[in-house]
Structures are given as structure tokens and as C-alpha cells.
Amino acid sequence: MQIPYTVEERPDTGLYNAKLGVWLFLASEVMLFGALFSSYILLRTGDPSFMIVPHAIAEQLGHAGHGELRWPAELNVPIAFVNTLVLIFSSVTIVMSWASLRLRKLDKFRLWMGLTLLCSLVFLVLKAVEYNAKFSHHLLPGTANFLAIYFTLTGLHALHVIGGVVVNGYLWGPGAKMWKSDPARFTNRVEVAGLYWHFVDLVWIFLFPSLYLL
Amino acid sequence: MSVLEKQPPEPEAHEHHHEEPFWRKYIFSQDHKVIGIQYGFTALIFLLVGFSLMLMMRWQLAFPGKPIPIVGGLLGSANAPGGIMLPEFYNQLGAMHGTIMVFLAIVPLAVGAFGNYVVPLQIGAPDMAFPKLNMASYWVYATGGVVMLASFFVPGGAANSGWTSYPPLSTIATQGQTWWLVGMIFLITSSLLGSVNFIVTILQLRAPGLTLMRLPFFVWSQLVTAFLLLLAFPPLEAAGVLQLMDRIANTSFFTPSGLVVSGEVLDVAGGGSPLLWQHLFWFLAHPEVYVLILPAMGIVAEVIANNTRKPLWGYRSMVYAAVFLGFMSFIVWAHHMFLTGMGTTISAFFQTTTMIISIPSVIILTALFISLWGGSIRFNTPMLFALAFLPMFGIGGLTGLPLGLSASDIHLHDTYYVIGHFHYVVAPGTIFAMFAGIYYWFPKITGRRMNETLGKLHFWPSLIFMNGIFMPMFVQGLAGVSRRLYDGGMQYDHAQDVLQWNSFMSYSAFGLLAAQVPFLINFFKSIRWGAAVDSNPWRATTLEWAAAPSPPVAHGNFPEEPVVRRGPYEYSVPGHDSDFLPQHAAVQEA
């Protein structure tokens, strides 16, 4: 039994199965993050003190007497900015890895996909540094609702990054064996993984301004 | 031409090249037919579990404070000391009856079982597009089910804040609620994997010549359902994650400031919104009711076209109505929230969209009714269930209108009227359609037919008892009796005149249980000893009957890939010697 259109495109839809599948999956992801962003907006507009750091916390952070402290101030914008650049760069490298396969150059693929993985790891390490700084100042999800939404959104995003690392790592390592047996299908797999990775980047591009800057 | 000569070869003709080990063939199978059967059995077991929970509740409502017979002693002193049900346990039963019926029984039966088994066959595909994902979807669902069942045995018992899990009640509830949330995340993941698979399969794997407007209506209903599952479930997943954070990480997404519980201010940051949960929950849960009803409409359409021996009347209008229904179902959710004080403007918007969404349902129902006109109807068991679906769903749908109008909803909200309304849609509606589907496709799966006499012994008492259970709920609800009262309203003056219905409804429920005995006997007996049939016993036109043997070829379904030449319901076409023209049959021009 052979399932049709696993590799070649179906003429009337112009898609192979996995490509349609990943687009649908991403539509579902849009609804997931869309619901969380909407919750953020609703909570922030619904509670006048949402962005104000509670007095006790402000004191503990050494801001007593400087007037009211507002939330994004405590987040580390430089680290997040670097992370934004890292993720955008990784979006470029994963396209290059796919393009290398289209040019039938497996070595180049390994290089570009390796760079993508490196970027993801850099992102995760920087994220961990950020989390650690928050935890050491006793800034926890339960401290205030701004931090709650910050940890939930960035945590869920980090889980998506980890998912991407697993998939990309598989394609970079053991999964690349498929290049020998079925190069067209392997190229498709990398394309589909790339589409997912772009989405993960896109979520961060929304997260960065809406949490760190606004 | 003679269609009967075109019968596909029987499965014996197909030689297996290699035998798969048992666990690959029946347990971790990637064959959509086996997965469909796995889903079917699991969902039917959960249907029985959900029904049993309800029977205990009905005992308590009819005979409050009396020990539950037979099972009372087994429930443990934490739930029912001396066999007498505690209110806390009643709450668990209520929450878990709803959860199990919706998420573990009906949807898996309608989509996981019928969709999985029938859709690839009806579109002439060898399997689903992603067999591994299909397998994963079943096992993630099964895990979610185990988590839900296990939650009955944790301290404090299962979730007890209603199937809607409204905070802040659910936030401060016992540990069972956390299990509920984790279980839901499994079920949502399963439905995500399934819905992606269904959409890709239907769009990509259609046989040559099977254009979208030649798809059987059942396939259309599954396509729209899959889109609803794909896009409506993630917001509930988001809500589930937020509630899990509230319960585990002590956040206050749904907890307002200054909330007092048992005389003490809750020690949380506060500033959250309990209404946010309701919006996210109903953003799923309203499309969810169309997930429950659309596959049922699809099954009924198949059975009616086959047994009236006529094309469906208004196939195109039905398709457009189903698509429009799917779209509209995303913008009606807040009609569940008229009493939350969201303001008349918003209420007016949602009651308008709610009135609009009744139109496509009425179009589908009307088209099915008109399809009966002038047909020489075969009254076999699947047809009886399909026919009963029409007025039952009609009652369920029409009684929904007063709930969709914000003025009348103020009186009816949270009364037994609501319970009567949606149970008419889902129980004698969807569940009857599921039974129609079981009797209709049983010969395809087993090669044997279920017994007609037992089938009728199942159908008629079920129809009577279903109405005996749910019709009095309208009476009680109109009198103002609230749902979720563990004594059925005994403490309320305004309920006294309608209390006598409680025992009537409960006896009907016990009767409904008895009415399922012929079905169970029939089902298990027919697997082995039912009358053997050829591959197309109903003389149907669609590919699953006409082009595949019964049961279909183990891997690949069809002996040869069918090429589709015409629409799905070419029954009684003039000028042919048989009264049905299969979708793929070549016809010699006279």
C-alpha cells in the first residue's frame, strides 16, 4: 500500500500531504497563541493595577520612594533583543539548509541546520539566564499577573523552541539517513520543519514588543 | 448494465504477503480500520460509563437520601456512607458525566470511530494521510481517558465543578480538577492530531474523479467537523493551561482580587477575571456542539438516501449549510453568558448570530425531511434510528431558540429546560444517529448483518424511554427548577408542583438501560453468528460499499483504485435495470 502525495504535489491542491498538514497545525497554533494574547489584552485592560509593580515587590527591588514602578521595567530588554536577532538569524539559516538540499548539497545542509540548532540553544540559554534572574529576585508567576502572563507565554514559547530543537536535531542527525533512500521526501521534511520554525520565530516577534516594550 | 456483476472481489481473493505480529495488527495498528474499531470500542465503553454515572444521579434525584441499590456499598464511605450519596459525590458525577459523554464518548465515536473507518473508504483512499499520527491520536485519547477515570480515586475524588469548570470554584476545588485539566490537554492533543489528519486526507487523498461536490454528505460533515476541532479546541487548551497555572503556580488569571473563601481572603495576587475562562471555554464549547451534531447529520443523510432509494434532496444546499454552520459556530459563544452582565449591545449581537445559525440547521433538517417525500422507504433498523433523529433533533433545536434570545434566557438559564434542550440534540439526536451508523456499517466491518428483530426491540423502547427522560425536563425547567441540585429541588417551594416527574424520569432512565440489552446481545452475537452478507448488502452507491469488499482489504482497502464517475446518491436513475448506480461503475450507453 502506498499513500499518494507523500512526496509529489497533488495537482488540484498544489500541495503534498505534510505541507498541508503543517499549515493546518500552524492554524491551530495561531488559535492557541491568539487565545493567550487575547487573555493578556483582556487582563491588562480589565485591571487598572495590572502594570503596576506591587508596593512590597518594588521595595524589595530597591525602588522605594521613586514613585510607582511599572512592569516591563523589570524585564531584561537587551537579552530579549539579542534573542530576537538570534531567532531571526535562525530563520534565515533554516531556509539555507533547505535550499542546500534543493541544490543536492548534504554537507551545506548539515552546516546550516547545525547553525540553526546552535541559535536555538543560544536562545534557550539566554532565556534560562533571564528566568534565573527573575527567580533569584523572588519574581515568580504567582507574584503578579503581569509576571504570570510573562512566564506562561514565554514558557509555552520555550516549549515550542524545545520541540523545534528535537525535530531539527533529528533531521540534522539520524533523520538525515533518509537523504540516501528518499531525497525528495527528506527535502520536504526539512521544508515542513522550516515552516514550523518560522512560526516559532513569529510568535517571539510578537512576544518581544508586547511583553518587553509596551 | 447490471451493477451486481460489478461486485468487488471478496477478501479471500486477496493474498497476504506477510503476517504482522499481533501487537502491530491489533494494538499499535496504523490501519485506519483497526484504529476506527479501537476508537469505537473505547468510546462505547465510555458511553456506558457516562450512562452509569447518570443512573446513579437519577437514583439520587428520584429517591434522595435512600441507599443506592446494588452499587451503593461499593462507592466507599467518602462518597456514599451507607450507600447514601453525598452532595460532593453528586457534583463529581455531574461534572464527569458531562465530560465523559462529550469528550470521551460521543466525539470519539462520531469522529474517531465512524470518521476513521468510513471517510477513507468513502473517498476511495488506501488509508488516512498520516497513519502514524492516526495511531498516536488514538493512544493519546486513551491516555486522556485513563487520566479522567483515575481521577475518581484521588483524594477528594474527581473534578466536581461541572463539565464547564467555571472558576473561581474550579480553582479552589480538590485535586481531581488538576487531573481533569491534564486529561483535557491529552484529549485536545488527540483531537488536534485527528483533525489535521482528516482535513489532509479528505482534501489530498480523494480518488480520481471525486470532486468536492461529489463527496458523500458524511465526508462533508467530517470535513467541517475537523475544522471546528482544529480551530476551536486550542483556546480551551490555552484556558486549561491558564487554569493549571492558577492551581499549580498560584497565579491569578481567573481569580479576582479580594476573593473570600470560607471566611478568609485568598492569598493570591488577584486581578484576574473569572469571565475570561467562560469566554475561552465557550469559544470551544459552542463549536463543540456542532462537532457533536454534524457527523450525526452526515450519518443520517447516508442512511436516508440509501433507504429511500432516492438522491438526497438539496445536496448542494446541505453542503453550503454545513460550511456556513461551521463558520457561524465561532461567533455565537457568548449566548451561554447572557447572565454575566456583558451588556445589551453584546447580548444583541450574540442573540442575532444565534438566530442566524439556526437557519443552516433548519435547511439541513428540511432537506432530509423532503428527501423522504415520495420514496419507497425501507424501514430497517438503521433507517428507524435515522428517521427518529429528525423529530428528536427538531425538538432539541427548536427548544434552543428561547435560550438564544437574551430575554427568555434570563428565566430559563441554568434550569432543567437547558438540560432537556441539549440532551434532545445529543441523546435521541446524536446517539440515535450513532446507532443508525452502527447498524448501517456493521456489515461493512464484519461481513455480517445485525439482527432486525433485536434491532427493533432496541429501537422502540429506546425512543419511548428517551422521551420519558427528557420531555419532563422542559416542564421542570419552565417551572424554574435549577440544574445541579443534588436533591432534585426538594428544598424549593416553586419546585413542589413538578417534583413528581423526578421518579418518572428516573424510571425512564432505568428503562433505557434495559432497552440497551437487546443491542448488546445483538452486537456481540452478530460479530460471530450474524447472517453473512455480500459486500454491498444495502445496495448502496458510495465507494465504501460498492468498490470495497466487506471487510475491506486489510492494507489499502480497495482491490483496485476506484475512479469516480458521478455524484454520491444516484439512486433509481431512470433507464437502468438496477435502482442504484455506484459512484465508480462504468455504464455502457444504451
Interface residues (C-beta under 8 A of the other chain):
Chain A: M1 Q2 I3 P4 Y5 R10 T13 L15 Y16 N17 A18 L20 G21 L24 F25 A27 S28 E29 M31 L32 F33 G34 A35 L36 S39 L42 L43 G46 D47 S49 F50 P54 L140 P141 G142 T143 A144 N145 A148 I149 F151 T152 L156
Chain B: A125 P126 D127 A129 F130 P131 L192 S195 V196 N197 I199 V200 L203 Q204 L205 L230 L231 A232 F233 P234 P235 E237 A238 A239 V241 L242 M245 A249 N250 T251 S252 F253 S257 V268 A269 G270 G271 G272 S273 L276 H279 L280 F283 H555 G556
